[in-house]
């Protein structure tokens, strides 16, 4: 075991959006610029929240601010590519959510890049952290992977006779 992180497969994510790269996304080495990866991350999180009615960009009294982000690069992406952007939730706290994102180039099953955003939810007017609304928590919970069950875990237990 070499200790290096490995890329996730598509089945690790619960929600997808298809996005495309643009000519201007490439850097001088014909790779997608690092800021574009983060743009895909930001877009899928906010798109999901808007689609599910828990974010109104102009009027929501509680908004998520990015407190932490990271990206791991496994394989290069560049123009022209179709990107399947996968989203899941890794953790929900009282005032924060860790959104985990995978970028899958074209029809590949293994992520070319993956990372996360931690949003801390704050009152728009004061900027102070606040407990997130129940509706937001419910929508985010739908993106939490369920623990895998094995055949042994899913079978009813048989009683044992005590000798």
C-alpha positions as CSV (number, residue, x, y, z in Angstrom):
1,X,0.0,0.0,0.0
2,X,1.6,3.3,-1.1
3,X,-0.6,5.7,0.9
4,X,-1.5,7.7,-2.2
5,X,-5.2,8.6,-2.5
6,X,-7.1,6.8,-5.2
7,X,-9.8,8.1,-7.5
8,X,-13.4,7.2,-6.8
9,X,-15.7,5.5,-9.3
10,X,-19.0,7.0,-10.5
11,X,-21.0,4.7,-8.3
12,X,-19.6,6.6,-5.3
13,X,-21.7,9.7,-6.1
14,X,-25.5,10.1,-5.9
15,X,-26.2,13.2,-8.1
16,X,-24.8,14.2,-11.4
17,X,-24.8,17.2,-13.8
18,X,-23.2,17.1,-17.2
19,X,-21.0,20.2,-17.9
20,X,-18.6,20.9,-20.8
21,X,-15.2,22.5,-20.9
22,X,-14.7,25.6,-23.0
23,X,-11.8,26.7,-25.1
24,X,-10.9,29.4,-22.5
25,X,-10.6,26.7,-19.8
26,X,-7.3,25.4,-21.1
27,X,-4.0,26.8,-19.8
28,X,-0.9,27.1,-22.0
29,X,-0.1,23.4,-21.5
30,X,-3.5,22.4,-22.9
31,X,-4.8,21.3,-19.5
32,X,-7.8,22.7,-17.8
33,X,-6.9,25.6,-15.5
34,X,-7.1,24.8,-11.7
35,X,-9.7,27.5,-11.2
36,X,-12.0,25.8,-13.6
37,X,-12.0,22.6,-11.5
38,X,-13.2,24.7,-8.5
39,X,-15.8,26.4,-10.7
40,X,-17.3,23.0,-11.5
41,X,-17.3,22.2,-7.8
42,X,-19.1,25.5,-6.9
43,X,-21.6,25.2,-9.7
44,X,-22.8,21.6,-8.9
45,X,-23.3,22.4,-5.2
46,X,-25.2,25.6,-5.8
47,X,-27.2,24.1,-8.7
48,X,-28.3,21.2,-6.5
49,X,-29.4,23.5,-3.7
50,X,-31.3,25.8,-6.2
51,X,-33.0,22.9,-7.9
52,X,-34.2,21.5,-4.6
53,X,-35.6,24.9,-3.4
54,X,-33.2,25.5,-0.5
55,X,-31.2,28.3,-2.1
56,X,-32.4,31.6,-3.5
57,X,-29.2,33.4,-4.4
58,X,-30.7,36.8,-4.1
59,X,-33.0,36.4,-1.1
60,X,-32.2,33.4,1.2
61,X,-31.7,34.7,4.7
62,X,-29.2,31.8,5.4
63,X,-26.3,31.3,2.9
64,X,-23.4,28.9,2.7
65,X,-19.9,30.3,2.6
66,X,-16.9,28.2,1.6
67,X,-14.7,27.6,4.7
68,X,-12.5,24.9,3.2
69,X,-11.9,23.4,-0.2
70,X,-9.5,20.9,-1.8
71,X,-8.9,19.2,-5.1
72,X,-6.9,16.1,-6.0
73,X,-5.9,15.7,-9.6
74,X,-5.6,12.2,-11.0
75,X,-5.8,12.6,-14.8
76,X,-5.7,15.7,-17.1
77,X,-8.9,17.2,-18.4
78,X,-8.9,19.7,-21.3
79,X,-11.0,21.2,-24.0
80,X,-13.0,19.7,-25.6
81,X,-14.4,17.4,-22.9
82,X,-17.8,16.5,-21.5
83,X,-17.6,16.4,-17.7
84,X,-19.9,14.3,-15.6
85,X,-19.8,16.1,-12.2
86,X,-20.8,13.9,-9.3
87,X,-21.9,15.1,-5.9
88,X,-22.4,13.5,-2.5
89,X,-22.3,14.8,1.1
90,X,-19.6,13.5,3.4
91,X,-20.7,15.1,6.7
92,X,-23.4,17.3,8.1
93,X,-22.7,19.3,11.2
94,X,-24.9,21.8,13.1
95,X,-23.8,24.8,10.9
96,X,-21.8,23.2,8.1
97,X,-21.9,20.6,5.3
98,X,-19.0,18.9,3.6
99,X,-19.9,18.5,-0.1
100,X,-17.7,16.0,-2.0
101,X,-17.3,16.2,-5.8
102,X,-15.9,14.0,-8.5
103,X,-15.2,15.1,-12.1
104,X,-15.5,12.3,-14.7
105,X,-14.1,13.0,-18.2
106,X,-16.4,12.0,-21.0
107,X,-17.5,8.4,-20.4
108,X,-14.8,7.4,-18.0
109,X,-15.9,5.5,-14.8
110,X,-13.0,6.7,-12.6
111,X,-12.7,10.3,-11.5
112,X,-10.1,12.5,-13.2
113,X,-10.3,14.9,-10.2
114,X,-12.1,14.9,-6.9
115,X,-12.4,17.2,-4.0
116,X,-14.6,18.9,-1.5
117,X,-16.2,22.1,-0.3
118,X,-17.2,22.8,3.3
119,X,-20.0,25.3,3.5
120,X,-20.5,27.1,6.8
121,X,-24.1,28.4,6.9
122,X,-24.4,32.0,8.1
123,X,-27.1,34.6,8.4
124,X,-26.9,36.7,5.3
125,X,-27.2,40.0,7.2
126,X,-24.9,39.4,10.1
127,X,-22.4,36.9,8.6
128,X,-22.7,34.9,11.8
129,X,-22.8,31.1,11.7
130,X,-26.3,29.7,12.4
131,X,-28.0,26.4,12.6
132,X,-29.1,25.4,9.1
133,X,-32.8,25.1,8.3
134,X,-34.4,21.6,8.5
135,X,-35.3,21.7,4.8
136,X,-31.6,22.3,3.9
137,X,-30.5,19.5,6.2
138,X,-33.1,17.1,4.6
139,X,-32.0,18.0,1.1
140,X,-28.3,17.5,2.0
141,X,-29.0,14.2,3.8
142,X,-30.3,12.7,0.5
143,X,-26.8,12.9,-0.8
144,X,-25.2,10.9,2.0
145,X,-24.1,7.5,0.9
146,X,-25.8,4.6,2.7
147,X,-23.5,2.1,4.4
148,X,-23.0,-1.0,2.4
149,X,-24.7,-4.1,3.8
150,X,-23.2,-7.5,3.3
151,X,-25.2,-10.6,2.9
152,X,-24.4,-11.6,6.5
153,X,-25.6,-8.2,7.8
154,X,-28.8,-8.3,5.8
155,X,-29.8,-11.9,6.8
156,X,-31.8,-12.3,10.0
157,X,-29.7,-13.7,12.9
158,X,-30.4,-17.2,13.9
159,X,-30.8,-18.0,17.6
160,X,-28.3,-20.2,19.4
161,X,-28.9,-22.8,21.9
162,X,-27.1,-22.2,25.2
163,X,-25.5,-25.4,26.4
